[in-house]
Amino acid sequence: MKNIVITGATSFIGVHIVKEYLKNNWNVLAVVRPNSKKINRLPKNDYITIIEMGMEEVEKLKDKFKNIKIDVFYHLAWEGARMPYRDDDILQNENYMYTIKAMKVAKELGCNIFIGAGSQAEYGICVGEIDESCEPRPTTEYGKAKLRAYETLKIMAKENDMKFIWTRIFSVYGVYDYQGTLVMSALDKMKRNESIPLTQCMQSWDFIYVEDVARAMYSLANTPCMDGIYNIASGTSRQLKDFIIDMKDICKSTSKLQFGAIPYNSEGVISFEPNIDKLKKNLGWSCSVEFDEGIKKILKFIN
């Protein structure tokens, strides 16, 4: 059997990548933080080996796995992805350094495929369609550190003859999502029929269900494709207001949607219209979970 290493294995996206690989009969070497409260997210399975280790110790992986051939290395571990930590330059620089160390370890383990998790935050404030050729202009320290990681890893991978994929992931929703996201917080209020204060929600948005993200991440490692950046999104943008109305209908909620009750911040209306033609062309990939179906999956899980 083949082996993958995945850091951040209990993260929202990480746990679904783990499940995707188990479904395809791989050995999974899951790196999680010591005493992780989320460890019960990982399936009970003979083909999972759990390594409790902080990223400051990532270099020790080469000793733990020195007799194991690693086929794919996923690096998802990254602290401070949400406010106010997104602008903590010290924390974000630590994330950057750990990411560079992770690729060095992957190479020392004989791994030739490295996949990193970037973010839509690397693009910054964009107008209209966003494809991988768009010039990134990150506005947060988080986005800047992600972009810097990509640029450094790209050089390292070329020097070490490694296949390197950098995914820029757009708005993901699904089981195990952070409770403070718009989708999860709105669903919580809708279940209780509470009023929901919102911005005008006029911006274009793209939501992708987490299982589709995991399938894309799996395919990028296991399908012959060109290296580089890949946007991961559904590829179907709609007005954010329409998504919220759909959620209310699915919940059969009587919540009052207070559009316009919250003003936009100083940046104004920020829209995301990701283009995923590169993903489709190289992998023949497309989303399998429509937004309505994804919301029903979450409701089934939390009820």
Backbone torsions as a table, in degrees:
resi	resn	phi	psi	omega
1	MET	NA	149.5	178.3
2	LYS	-84.6	162.4	-174.5
3	ASN	-126.5	136.9	170.1
4	ILE	-119.9	147.8	166.8
5	VAL	-105.9	136.2	175.3
6	ILE	-136.6	117.2	173.3
7	THR	-84.9	154.0	-175.8
8	GLY	66.6	37.2	-171.7
9	ALA	-68.1	-23.8	179.2
10	THR	-95.7	4.9	178.4
11	SER	-68.0	166.5	-179.4
12	PHE	-49.5	-51.8	-179.9
13	ILE	-80.3	-37.8	-175.6
14	GLY	-56.9	-44.8	-176.5
15	VAL	-64.4	-31.7	179.0
16	HIS	-76.2	-31.1	172.6
17	ILE	-66.3	-41.4	176.2
18	VAL	-55.8	-47.9	-178.7
19	LYS	-63.6	-37.7	179.3
20	GLU	-63.1	-41.6	179.7
21	TYR	-71.0	-38.1	176.8
22	LEU	-63.0	-38.7	178.3
23	LYS	-61.7	-27.3	-179.1
24	ASN	-103.3	17.8	170.6
25	ASN	64.6	49.3	173.4
26	TRP	-110.1	156.1	166.8
27	ASN	-82.8	133.0	-178.0
28	VAL	-114.9	123.6	175.8
29	LEU	-104.6	99.5	-169.6
30	ALA	-96.2	117.2	179.0
31	VAL	-95.5	120.9	-178.4
32	VAL	-130.1	156.8	179.7
33	ARG	-68.6	149.6	179.8
34	PRO	-57.9	137.6	178.8
35	ASN	57.9	35.8	-179.4
36	SER	-60.5	131.2	177.7
37	LYS	-77.3	-9.0	-176.7
38	LYS	-103.3	8.4	-172.7
39	ILE	-64.2	-24.7	178.9
40	ASN	-72.0	-5.8	173.4
41	ARG	-69.2	-28.6	-176.5
42	LEU	-74.3	136.4	-179.3
43	PRO	-63.3	149.9	171.6
44	LYS	-78.7	112.0	-172.8
45	ASN	-155.2	138.7	-179.0
46	ASP	-66.2	-16.4	-176.2
47	TYR	-98.6	15.0	173.6
48	ILE	-110.9	130.3	169.8
49	THR	-114.7	121.4	-177.3
50	ILE	-97.9	128.5	177.5
51	ILE	-117.2	112.7	178.1
52	GLU	-85.7	114.2	-173.1
53	MET	-162.2	131.7	173.0
54	GLY	-76.4	156.2	-177.7
55	MET	-65.8	-19.8	175.9
56	GLU	-66.5	-14.3	179.0
57	GLU	-109.0	12.9	-170.9
58	VAL	-55.8	-28.9	-179.1
59	GLU	-65.3	-19.3	179.5
60	LYS	-72.8	-11.7	178.5
61	LEU	-61.0	-31.7	-178.2
62	LYS	-64.7	-25.9	176.0
63	ASP	-81.0	-37.3	-179.1
64	LYS	-69.4	-31.5	-174.1
65	PHE	-113.1	19.1	-171.7
66	LYS	-63.3	-20.7	179.5
67	ASN	-104.7	12.6	-177.7
68	ILE	-119.9	131.7	176.0
69	LYS	-80.6	117.8	178.4
70	ILE	-93.6	125.8	-177.2
71	ASP	-93.2	-38.6	-178.9
72	VAL	-139.2	139.1	178.1
73	PHE	-122.1	118.1	175.1
74	TYR	-104.4	129.7	175.7
75	HIS	-114.3	105.9	179.3
76	LEU	-112.9	-19.2	-175.6
77	ALA	-60.1	126.0	-179.3
78	TRP	-163.9	115.7	-179.9
79	GLU	-82.3	152.0	171.0
80	GLY	73.8	41.1	-179.3
81	ALA	-80.2	-8.9	-177.7
82	ARG	-121.5	161.6	179.2
83	MET	-67.3	147.7	3.8
84	PRO	-87.9	3.2	-172.4
85	TYR	-74.3	-14.2	-179.1
86	ARG	-62.8	-21.5	179.5
87	ASP	-110.8	19.8	173.8
88	ASP	-86.7	98.1	-172.4
89	ASP	-66.0	-31.3	178.9
90	ILE	-67.4	-47.7	179.2
91	LEU	-62.3	-44.0	-177.3
92	GLN	-67.7	-33.2	176.6
93	ASN	-68.9	-35.7	174.9
94	GLU	-61.2	-43.7	177.0
95	ASN	-57.3	-43.5	178.4
96	TYR	-58.7	-48.7	-177.8
97	MET	-63.3	-40.8	179.4
98	TYR	-65.3	-34.4	179.1
99	THR	-66.0	-41.5	178.3
100	ILE	-64.5	-42.3	178.1
101	LYS	-63.2	-35.9	-179.7
102	ALA	-61.5	-42.0	178.6
103	MET	-66.9	-38.0	177.3
104	LYS	-60.2	-42.7	178.5
105	VAL	-64.1	-43.3	-180.0
106	ALA	-57.2	-43.4	179.7
107	LYS	-65.6	-41.3	179.5
108	GLU	-64.8	-24.8	177.3
109	LEU	-85.5	2.8	178.5
110	GLY	80.5	14.5	-178.6
111	CYS	-83.5	135.4	-178.5
112	ASN	-111.9	4.6	177.6
113	ILE	-129.3	118.5	180.0
114	PHE	-123.0	127.0	-179.5
115	ILE	-123.1	123.1	-179.6
116	GLY	-111.2	154.0	-179.1
117	ALA	-102.8	104.5	173.5
118	GLY	-91.4	-161.2	-172.9
119	SER	-152.3	155.7	172.2
120	GLN	-60.8	-20.6	-179.8
121	ALA	-62.7	-19.7	178.5
122	GLU	-67.4	-27.7	-178.3
123	TYR	-78.1	-25.3	-177.7
124	GLY	74.2	-145.5	-178.2
125	ILE	-89.1	115.3	-177.1
126	CYS	-120.2	156.9	175.2
127	VAL	-120.7	126.1	178.3
128	GLY	83.1	-159.5	-173.6
129	GLU	-69.2	140.6	-179.0
130	ILE	-118.1	115.0	170.5
131	ASP	-115.4	179.8	-172.2
132	GLU	-67.6	-14.0	179.4
133	SER	-87.3	-7.7	-179.9
134	CYS	-64.3	137.8	-179.6
135	GLU	-70.5	123.2	179.9
136	PRO	-73.2	137.0	176.7
137	ARG	-137.2	67.9	-176.3
138	PRO	-61.9	143.9	-178.4
139	THR	-108.8	-11.4	179.3
140	THR	-112.0	158.2	176.0
141	GLU	-62.7	-32.3	176.4
142	TYR	-60.2	-52.3	180.0
143	GLY	-63.1	-38.5	179.2
144	LYS	-65.2	-40.7	-179.9
145	ALA	-68.8	-38.6	176.6
146	LYS	-61.4	-45.2	-179.7
147	LEU	-64.6	-42.6	178.4
148	ARG	-62.6	-38.0	177.1
149	ALA	-61.9	-46.2	178.5
150	TYR	-57.6	-47.6	-176.0
151	GLU	-63.4	-38.8	178.7
152	THR	-72.0	-44.6	-179.0
153	LEU	-62.9	-35.7	179.3
154	LYS	-59.3	-43.9	179.1
155	ILE	-66.7	-46.0	-179.2
156	MET	-60.5	-43.1	-178.1
157	ALA	-63.3	-41.0	179.0
158	LYS	-64.2	-41.9	179.9
159	GLU	-65.4	-29.7	-176.1
160	ASN	-105.3	8.4	177.3
161	ASP	56.1	46.7	178.3
162	MET	-107.6	145.2	169.3
163	LYS	-75.1	127.0	-175.4
164	PHE	-128.9	121.7	177.4
165	ILE	-117.5	132.4	176.8
166	TRP	-121.2	115.3	-176.7
167	THR	-95.7	130.6	172.2
168	ARG	-105.2	106.1	-169.1
169	ILE	-96.1	129.4	178.2
170	PHE	-93.4	-168.4	-166.1
171	SER	-60.2	108.1	-179.1
172	VAL	-97.3	142.3	174.0
173	TYR	-137.4	162.2	178.5
174	GLY	146.4	-172.6	-179.5
175	VAL	-61.7	132.5	-177.4
176	TYR	81.0	9.9	177.0
177	ASP	-64.8	155.1	177.3
178	TYR	-62.2	134.3	-173.4
179	GLN	-66.7	-17.3	-178.1
180	GLY	-89.2	0.3	178.9
181	THR	-70.1	162.8	179.6
182	LEU	-57.8	-47.6	-177.7
183	VAL	-60.7	-50.8	-174.0
184	MET	-70.7	-40.3	-179.8
185	SER	-69.4	-37.3	178.5
186	ALA	-67.5	-41.9	178.0
187	LEU	-61.0	-39.7	179.1
188	ASP	-60.6	-44.4	178.9
189	LYS	-69.8	-37.8	-179.8
190	MET	-64.1	-37.1	178.1
191	LYS	-62.3	-29.9	-179.0
192	ARG	-99.2	4.7	179.7
193	ASN	58.1	35.1	178.1
194	GLU	-88.0	151.4	174.7
195	SER	-65.9	147.1	-176.3
196	ILE	-125.6	107.6	175.0
197	PRO	-73.2	134.8	-174.8
198	LEU	-141.3	164.0	166.5
199	THR	-71.8	-175.6	176.8
200	GLN	-67.7	-18.6	176.5
201	CYS	56.6	42.1	-179.1
202	MET	-89.7	-9.5	-175.5
203	GLN	-73.3	152.0	173.8
204	SER	-76.5	141.8	-177.9
205	TRP	-144.1	160.9	178.9
206	ASP	-135.9	119.8	176.5
207	PHE	-109.9	138.7	176.7
208	ILE	-128.8	135.1	-179.2
209	TYR	-74.0	142.4	-170.1
210	VAL	-61.6	-31.2	178.6
211	GLU	-67.0	-32.2	175.8
212	ASP	-69.7	-35.9	174.8
213	VAL	-61.0	-45.7	-179.5
214	ALA	-61.8	-39.8	178.1
215	ARG	-64.2	-41.1	178.8
216	ALA	-64.5	-42.9	-179.8
217	MET	-64.7	-37.6	176.5
218	TYR	-65.7	-46.7	-177.2
219	SER	-64.1	-34.7	-179.9
220	LEU	-62.9	-29.1	178.5
221	ALA	-87.8	-22.7	-169.4
222	ASN	-119.8	12.3	175.5
223	THR	-124.9	133.1	176.3
224	PRO	-59.0	119.5	-178.4
225	CYS	-155.6	161.7	-179.8
226	MET	-70.5	151.7	176.9
227	ASP	-69.8	175.8	170.0
228	GLY	112.8	-158.2	-175.4
229	ILE	-86.8	139.4	173.5
230	TYR	-133.2	121.9	168.7
231	ASN	-68.7	135.7	172.7
232	ILE	-119.2	113.7	-178.5
233	ALA	-159.4	176.9	177.7
234	SER	-76.7	-27.7	-177.1
235	GLY	84.8	4.3	179.2
236	THR	-122.9	102.8	-179.7
237	SER	-94.5	140.8	176.0
238	ARG	-139.4	168.6	174.8
239	GLN	-65.9	135.6	-177.1
240	LEU	-56.5	-35.4	179.3
241	LYS	-56.7	-38.8	-178.7
242	ASP	-66.1	-38.9	177.7
243	PHE	-60.8	-43.3	-176.7
244	ILE	-67.6	-40.2	177.0
245	ILE	-63.2	-40.5	176.6
246	ASP	-59.8	-42.1	179.4
247	MET	-61.2	-43.7	179.3
248	LYS	-61.4	-42.7	179.6
249	ASP	-63.6	-42.4	-179.6
250	ILE	-64.1	-39.0	-179.9
251	CYS	-76.3	-11.9	-173.7
252	LYS	53.5	43.9	-175.2
253	SER	-91.5	153.3	173.7
254	THR	-104.1	12.9	178.9
255	SER	-55.9	139.8	173.8
256	LYS	-86.0	124.3	179.7
257	LEU	-91.3	107.4	-174.0
258	GLN	-92.8	71.4	179.8
259	PHE	-65.0	129.1	-179.6
260	GLY	93.6	-3.5	-179.7
261	ALA	-70.2	-26.9	179.3
262	ILE	-110.6	126.4	179.0
263	PRO	-73.7	152.1	171.7
264	TYR	-66.9	153.4	177.6
265	ASN	-74.9	-173.6	-174.2
266	SER	-62.9	-20.7	-180.0
267	GLU	-78.8	-14.8	179.2
268	GLY	78.3	-154.5	-178.1
269	VAL	-77.9	120.4	178.1
270	ILE	-113.8	118.0	-178.5
271	SER	-106.3	150.8	174.5
272	PHE	-126.9	122.7	176.8
273	GLU	-129.4	73.6	-175.9
274	PRO	-68.4	138.2	174.3
275	ASN	-97.8	128.0	-179.0
276	ILE	-118.0	27.3	179.6
277	ASP	-59.5	-37.0	-179.8
278	LYS	-62.6	-42.6	178.7
279	LEU	-63.5	-44.6	-179.7
280	LYS	-65.0	-44.5	-176.3
281	LYS	-66.5	-42.7	-175.3
282	ASN	-80.7	-28.9	-174.8
283	LEU	-115.8	-14.1	-171.8
284	GLY	65.3	30.4	-172.6
285	TRP	-94.3	147.3	169.8
286	SER	-152.8	160.2	-179.9
287	CYS	-65.2	144.3	176.3
288	SER	-111.8	-13.2	-177.4
289	VAL	-113.6	111.8	175.8
290	GLU	-70.9	159.3	-175.6
291	PHE	-56.7	-45.7	-178.8
292	ASP	-60.0	-42.2	179.8
293	GLU	-64.4	-40.7	179.4
294	GLY	-62.3	-42.1	178.0
295	ILE	-62.9	-39.5	178.0
296	LYS	-64.6	-36.2	177.0
297	LYS	-63.1	-41.9	178.7
298	ILE	-64.3	-46.2	-178.5
299	LEU	-61.3	-39.2	178.0
300	LYS	-63.7	-37.6	-178.3
301	PHE	-71.4	-40.0	-174.0
302	ILE	-87.7	-12.8	-179.7
303	ASN	-81.1	NA	NA
